[in-house]
Amino acid sequence: MALLFTGRNLLKGNSATVLAKASTGAVIRKSSWWSHVEEGPPDVIFGVVEAYNRDDHPQKVNLGIGAYRDDNGKPWVLPVVRKAEKMLQEKELDKEYAGIMGYETFRKAAAKLAFGPQGDFIENGLYTTAQTISGTGALRLAANYLKKYFPYDKKVYVPDRTWGNHVPVLSHAGLATDTYKYYNPNTCMFDPEGAYDSLKNLPKNSLVLFHACAHNPTGADPYPEHWEEISKICKDRNHFIFIDMAYQGYATGDLNRDAFAVRQFVKDGHKLLLTQSFAKNMGLYGERVGAMTILTDSKEETKAVESQVKIIIRPMWANPPINGARIATIILSTKELYDQWLVEVKSMADRTILMRERLHEGLEKEGSKLNWSHITGQIGMFCFSGLNEQQVQRLRDDFHIYMTKDGRISIVALTTKNVDYVAKAIHEVTK
């Protein structure tokens, strides 16, 4: 049915609405396609950034940022990454598509990095790894796969504090979510007994998500003995293990130590699903380098699982980006670069640990009588400070220090130039 529009069709007072005359002579009213769309709330993290950018105070500090910064507060590209980029330029590689699953060399290297000596199944073909669009893409791919193929209740249990994007990613894929006990707000640390009881009381065959290390947002990690008990409980209850590992190497500076949980679960016989990101530990934030791995029981199962993963990927991103994967691959597969990377990733972890110590010392120096031991007891990029929303607002209003309302501090935003100022401000609002 053809529609005829003329200038006389415009209705006064509403330029988004027109009258159209159909070939049948009927008059059709057509409104704006998007007039029903309501403005959504701003992203929590980017909202902090926007408020910080509007502030012109000379001592302002942004503690909401989730990317590594050097002691001058500037983004840092790892020298090993620059070296890898130069080597790749000399190769004059083409820009052809990677396969649907990504680069085979990268996929295998990523799996070996994660599983280490527990990765015998790699040579036996009892796994499948897909290259993804960083950790978020890995999580979304995992969520879509679990939604379609997980054989029991399709509800994912996440820690009672978890990364802000976990639940949206899982929910957008159609998975229900719930929580298990993880964080103790009184100590600002991991709650082992609460977690044990919670995991024991989940329905059998539950789908449980864990952070491998440097728990975001709390920085509160289980100790090795806690992971051993968690693995045992999950094995007894036949829970399916879903691990998100975004900080291997960055948390402690030790790749093996940071992968302890992953390897303990595998050692105990769990056929888990793992998501990885190379944003933090290689500084490849904008390159979007990640991986998702599923462990299997047979080569036949591997073949079937991989075929279905490909089918899920095809309508989402079809082929993963190539540049970041090439950088990660050459670093992981070239001894000289790999050894240099180990030094550089440890330097990032060491600076982060140093800033924790300096903040803790600064609060003591200011005379705070509160217990701030969790600042150094936690680990990784973020610290759950224990500050409440009113204290966070006062830090913003009176001291021009910005962070999320839950009191999460990005430790890497602290420098030798601002850490004493931040300590003094925190002391003032917590007296």
C-alpha positions in Angstrom: 0.0 0.0 0.0 1.6 3.2 -1.2 1.7 6.2 1.2 1.5 9.8 -0.1 3.0 12.6 1.9 2.8 16.3 1.3 3.6 19.4 3.3 -0.1 19.7 4.2 0.2 16.4 6.0 2.2 17.9 8.9 0.1 18.3 12.1 0.5 21.6 13.9 2.3 21.3 17.3 3.9 17.9 16.6 6.4 17.7 13.7 7.0 14.1 14.6 3.4 13.2 13.6 2.1 13.2 10.0 -1.1 12.2 8.3 -0.6 9.9 5.3 -3.1 9.2 2.6 -3.2 5.6 1.5 -4.1 4.6 -2.0 -7.4 3.4 -0.6 -8.2 6.9 0.5 -7.8 6.1 4.2 -5.9 8.5 6.4 -3.1 6.9 8.5 -1.5 8.5 11.5 2.2 7.9 11.9 4.1 8.9 15.1 7.8 9.0 15.8 9.2 5.5 16.0 11.1 6.2 19.2 8.9 8.5 21.2 8.1 5.7 23.7 11.8 5.2 24.6 12.7 6.4 28.1 16.2 7.7 28.9 18.1 5.1 30.9 20.3 5.6 33.9 24.0 6.4 33.3 26.6 3.7 33.7 27.9 3.7 37.2 31.6 3.8 36.3 31.3 6.2 33.4 29.0 8.4 35.5 31.9 8.9 37.9 34.3 9.7 35.1 31.9 12.3 33.7 31.5 14.0 37.1 35.3 14.0 37.5 35.8 15.5 34.1 33.5 18.4 34.9 35.4 19.2 38.1 38.2 21.8 37.6 39.7 21.5 41.1 43.5 21.2 40.9 43.6 18.3 43.5 40.8 16.2 42.1 41.3 12.5 42.0 39.4 9.8 40.1 39.4 6.6 42.1 36.8 5.0 39.9 39.0 4.1 36.9 39.4 0.4 36.1 42.6 0.5 34.1 46.2 0.5 35.1 47.9 3.8 35.6 51.6 4.6 36.2 52.9 6.8 39.1 52.1 9.9 37.0 48.5 8.8 36.7 48.9 8.1 33.0 47.9 5.0 30.9 50.9 2.7 30.5 51.6 0.6 27.4 53.8 -2.3 28.3 57.2 -2.1 26.6 56.9 -5.7 25.6 53.7 -4.9 23.8 55.5 -2.2 21.8 58.2 -4.7 21.0 55.7 -7.2 19.9 53.9 -4.6 17.7 57.2 -3.8 16.0 57.9 -7.4 15.3 54.5 -7.9 13.8 54.9 -4.8 11.6 58.1 -6.2 10.2 56.2 -9.4 9.2 53.9 -7.4 7.0 50.9 -9.6 7.9 47.7 -9.3 6.0 44.3 -8.3 7.5 42.3 -11.4 6.5 39.6 -12.7 8.8 40.6 -15.1 11.6 38.5 -18.2 11.8 35.2 -18.2 13.7 37.0 -19.7 16.7 40.0 -17.3 16.3 43.7 -18.0 16.0 44.6 -21.6 16.9 48.0 -20.5 18.2 46.4 -18.0 20.5 43.7 -20.3 21.7 46.2 -23.0 22.7 48.6 -20.5 24.3 45.7 -19.0 26.3 44.6 -22.4 27.6 48.2 -23.4 28.5 48.7 -20.1 30.4 45.5 -20.7 32.5 45.8 -24.5 33.2 49.6 -24.9 33.4 50.7 -28.3 34.7 47.0 -29.3 35.1 46.5 -28.9 31.4 47.3 -32.5 30.2 43.9 -32.5 28.6 45.1 -29.9 26.1 47.4 -32.3 24.2 44.6 -35.0 24.4 42.1 -32.7 22.8 39.7 -32.7 25.7 38.9 -29.0 25.6 37.8 -26.3 23.2 38.9 -22.7 23.4 37.4 -19.8 21.5 39.0 -16.4 21.0 36.6 -13.8 22.2 36.1 -10.0 22.4 38.0 -9.7 25.7 36.5 -11.0 28.9 33.1 -9.5 28.4 32.7 -11.3 25.1 34.0 -14.5 26.7 31.3 -14.2 29.4 28.6 -13.5 26.9 29.6 -16.5 24.7 29.7 -18.6 27.8 26.2 -17.4 28.9 24.7 -18.1 25.5 26.2 -21.6 25.5 25.0 -22.4 29.0 21.5 -21.0 28.3 21.2 -23.4 25.4 23.1 -26.5 26.6 23.4 -26.6 30.4 21.3 -29.7 31.3 20.0 -28.5 34.7 18.5 -25.4 36.2 19.7 -22.5 34.1 20.4 -20.2 37.0 23.9 -18.8 37.7 24.9 -18.3 41.3 27.3 -15.4 41.6 29.1 -14.0 44.7 27.0 -11.6 46.8 29.4 -8.9 45.6 30.4 -9.3 42.0 31.5 -7.3 38.9 28.8 -4.9 37.9 28.5 -6.4 34.4 28.2 -10.0 35.4 24.5 -10.0 36.1 23.6 -7.9 33.0 25.6 -10.1 30.7 24.1 -13.3 32.1 20.6 -11.8 32.1 20.8 -10.5 28.6 21.6 -14.1 27.5 18.4 -15.3 29.2 20.0 -16.8 32.3 18.5 -16.3 35.8 20.9 -15.2 38.6 21.1 -15.5 42.3 23.8 -15.1 44.9 25.8 -17.1 47.3 27.5 -15.8 50.4 31.0 -14.5 49.7 31.8 -11.1 51.3 31.9 -10.2 55.0 31.1 -6.4 55.3 32.3 -6.4 58.9 35.8 -7.4 58.0 35.8 -6.3 54.3 37.3 -9.7 53.5 36.2 -13.1 52.1 33.7 -14.9 54.4 34.8 -18.6 54.2 32.3 -20.1 56.6 29.5 -18.2 55.0 30.6 -19.3 51.5 30.9 -22.9 52.6 27.4 -23.0 54.1 25.9 -21.2 51.1 27.5 -23.5 48.6 26.4 -26.6 50.6 22.8 -25.4 50.6 22.6 -24.6 46.9 20.6 -27.2 44.9 22.7 -30.0 43.5 24.0 -29.5 40.0 24.0 -25.7 40.4 25.8 -23.5 38.1 28.3 -21.4 40.2 30.4 -18.5 39.1 33.8 -17.7 40.8 36.4 -15.0 40.3 39.8 -16.7 39.9 41.7 -13.9 41.6 41.7 -10.2 42.4 38.0 -10.3 43.1 36.2 -7.3 41.5 34.9 -5.2 43.2 36.1 -6.3 46.7 39.7 -7.4 46.3 38.8 -10.1 48.8 40.2 -13.4 47.6 39.9 -16.8 49.2 43.2 -18.3 50.4 44.5 -21.6 48.9 43.0 -23.7 51.7 39.7 -22.0 51.2 39.7 -22.9 47.5 40.5 -26.5 48.3 37.4 -26.6 50.6 35.2 -24.8 48.0 36.3 -27.3 45.3 35.5 -30.2 47.6 32.0 -28.9 48.5 31.2 -28.2 44.8 32.4 -31.7 43.9 30.2 -33.3 46.6 27.2 -31.2 45.4 28.1 -31.8 41.7 28.0 -28.0 41.0 29.2 -26.9 37.6 32.2 -24.5 37.9 32.2 -21.3 35.9 35.4 -19.3 36.5 36.0 -15.7 35.3 39.8 -15.0 35.2 40.5 -11.4 34.3 43.6 -10.7 36.3 46.0 -13.7 36.0 49.5 -12.3 36.8 48.2 -8.9 37.7 46.9 -9.8 41.1 50.1 -11.0 42.8 52.7 -10.8 40.0 52.8 -14.6 39.9 50.9 -16.3 37.0 50.8 -19.6 38.8 49.6 -18.3 42.1 46.9 -16.3 40.5 45.7 -19.4 38.6 45.6 -21.6 41.8 41.8 -21.8 41.9 41.5 -22.8 38.3 44.1 -25.5 38.6 42.7 -26.8 42.0 39.3 -27.3 40.5 40.8 -29.2 37.5 43.0 -31.3 39.8 39.8 -32.3 41.7 38.1 -33.4 38.5 35.8 -30.5 37.7 35.1 -30.2 34.0 34.8 -26.4 34.2 34.1 -23.5 31.9 36.7 -20.7 32.0 36.7 -17.1 30.7 39.9 -15.1 30.3 40.8 -11.5 29.6 44.2 -10.1 28.5 43.1 -6.5 29.1 44.7 -6.0 32.5 47.7 -8.3 32.5 48.9 -7.2 29.1 47.4 -3.7 29.0 45.5 -4.6 25.9 42.3 -2.9 27.0 41.2 -1.5 23.6 42.5 -4.5 21.7 39.7 -6.6 23.2 41.6 -9.9 23.7 39.9 -12.8 25.5 39.2 -16.5 25.5 36.5 -19.0 26.6 37.4 -22.6 27.3 35.2 -25.6 28.0 36.6 -28.8 29.2 35.2 -32.1 27.8 35.3 -35.8 28.5 36.1 -37.1 25.0 37.3 -36.0 21.6 33.8 -36.6 20.2 32.4 -34.3 22.9 35.0 -31.7 22.0 34.0 -31.8 18.4 30.3 -31.5 19.2 30.8 -28.7 21.7 33.0 -26.7 19.4 30.6 -27.0 16.5 27.8 -25.5 18.7 30.1 -22.7 20.0 30.8 -21.8 16.4 27.1 -21.6 15.7 26.7 -19.2 18.6 29.6 -17.0 17.6 28.6 -16.6 14.0 25.6 -14.3 14.5 27.3 -12.4 17.3 30.7 -11.2 16.0 31.4 -13.8 13.3 35.2 -13.5 13.6 37.2 -12.0 16.5 39.6 -9.1 16.0 43.1 -10.0 14.9 45.5 -7.4 16.1 45.4 -7.9 19.8 45.4 -11.7 19.5 48.5 -11.4 17.4 50.2 -9.3 20.0 49.2 -11.7 22.8 50.3 -14.7 20.8 53.8 -13.5 20.0 54.3 -12.6 23.6 53.1 -15.9 24.9 55.1 -17.9 22.3 58.4 -16.1 22.1 60.7 -16.8 25.1 62.4 -13.4 25.1 59.1 -11.6 25.1 57.4 -13.9 27.5 60.2 -13.4 30.1 60.0 -9.7 29.6 56.2 -9.8 30.1 56.6 -11.6 33.4 58.8 -8.8 34.7 56.5 -6.1 33.5 53.3 -7.7 34.8 54.9 -8.1 38.1 55.9 -4.5 38.1 52.3 -3.5 37.7 51.3 -5.8 40.6 54.1 -4.5 42.8 53.1 -0.9 42.2 49.5 -1.7 43.1 50.6 -3.5 46.3 52.9 -0.5 47.2 49.9 1.9 46.9 47.9 -0.3 49.2 50.7 -0.1 51.8 51.1 3.7 51.3 47.3 4.3 51.8 47.3 2.1 54.9 50.3 3.9 56.3 48.8 7.3 55.4 45.6 6.6 57.4 47.7 5.5 60.4 49.8 8.6 60.1 46.7 10.8 60.1 45.7 9.2 63.4 42.8 7.1 62.3 41.6 4.7 65.0 39.7 2.5 62.6 40.9 -0.9 61.4 42.2 -0.5 57.8 43.9 -3.9 57.6 41.7 -4.9 54.8 43.4 -2.4 52.5 46.5 -4.5 52.5 44.6 -7.8 53.1 42.7 -7.4 49.9 44.4 -7.8 46.5 44.3 -6.7 42.9 43.2 -3.5 41.2 40.3 -2.7 43.5 39.8 -2.2 47.2 36.4 -2.3 48.9 37.1 0.5 51.4 34.1 0.1 53.7 33.2 3.7 53.1 29.4 4.3 53.0 27.5 6.3 50.5 27.4 9.4 52.6 31.2 9.3 53.2 31.7 8.8 49.5 29.6 11.8 48.7 31.5 14.0 51.2 34.8 12.9 49.6 33.4 14.2 46.3 31.9 17.4 47.6 34.6 18.5 50.1 37.8 16.9 48.6 37.0 16.4 44.9 37.8 12.6 45.2 35.6 10.5 43.0 34.7 6.8 43.4 31.6 4.6 43.1 28.9 4.9 45.7 29.7 1.5 47.2 33.2 2.7 48.3 35.2 0.8 45.7 38.6 2.4 45.3 40.8 1.8 42.2 44.1 1.4 43.9 46.0 2.0 40.6 44.6 5.5 40.5 46.7 6.3 43.6 50.2 7.7 43.1 53.0 8.9 45.3 51.8 12.4 44.6 48.1 12.0 45.7 48.0 9.0 48.1 48.7 11.2 51.2 46.0 13.6 50.2 43.5 10.7 49.7 44.5 9.2 53.1 43.9 12.5 54.8 40.5 13.0 53.1 39.4 9.5 54.0 40.4 10.1 57.6 38.4 13.3 57.7 35.2 11.7 56.5 35.5 8.7 58.8 36.3 10.4 62.1 
